[in-house]
Amino acid sequence: MFRTLAGRALVPVGLAVTGFVVVCFLLLYTAIKNVVRNDAVAHATNLADIILKSAHDAMLKSERQTLTTIINNIGEQKGVEHIRIFNKKGIVNFSNHPEELNRQVDKKEQGCINCHAGATPSLTLGKMDQSRTFKNRAGTEVLAITAPIYNEPQCSNAACHVHPPTQKVLGTLDIGLSQDLMLATLSSIRTEMIIFTLMILVLTVGGVTALLRRSVFMPVQKLNEMAVQADHEDDVCPPPGHFPLELDRIAKSYYNLCQRLRKSKQELDSIRNGANRPQ
């Protein structure tokens, strides 16, 4: 393939176009994936805020049964893998999974280490820092949001509460959402982008190949055939056809040179014939 001009020209062009399209595909897919993930995190964070606001009165009045009902009802919704509330000591007080109740949470887990990385726990986290992804025991991809429950004047001033005003965080809400729908969406987007990328590659490489063949390779092949014919047949100097742009000038120059060589050869043959003629 590399022995011909077409092979030496088309292969680098094809590789360059393929590399460029693949890089663009990866960058675009990464950007889309980040946007989809950020939207999922924003949705989960908003859901956590809604849960906290819904449970606000129940927590303020220490109505454990009402809070348990809210947690269980939300945990039964499709896509909710887990929802739990644990106190400042890391003990689970409420959960839609009864086996987790009164269990001590490891502060070195991925959802806790963001706040407990240092000697003093961090009191505030950005939305993206509150999120984490992992696979649960069933192998499901889960997006979890850890939202701190802050102390409010109503909490520290309530008769049934013993939270001093200096205590900033009372506990933490942890909610995990299944990412099956998001992963299916990303898979569909990836498949469509791969098909679109292949179409671009075929059309681009095919178009460039057709253009080069019509504008370069076919005229060069005609020039080569004309040169081969003139080389094998001394008395034949075929007139050039129409060639595009600079190739037409090269063909005409070659034809003129061939004509001059043919004329010079004829003159040289005439001189030789005259010299060899008997006196």
Secondary structure, DSSP 8 states (H G I E B T S, - for coil): -TTSHHHHHHHHHHHHHHHHHHHHHHHHHHHHHHHHHHHHHHHHHHHHHHHHHHTHHHHHTT-HHHHHHHHHHHHTSTTEEEEEEEETTSBEEEESSGGGTT-B--TTSHHHHTTSSSSS--S---TTTTEEEEE-TT--EEEEEEEEEE--HHHHH-TT----TT--EEEEEEEEEE-HHHHHHHHHHHHHHHHHHHHHHHHHHHHHHHHHIIIIIHHHHHHHHHHHHHHH-TT---------HHHHHHHHHHHHHHHHHHHHHHHHHHHHHHHHS--
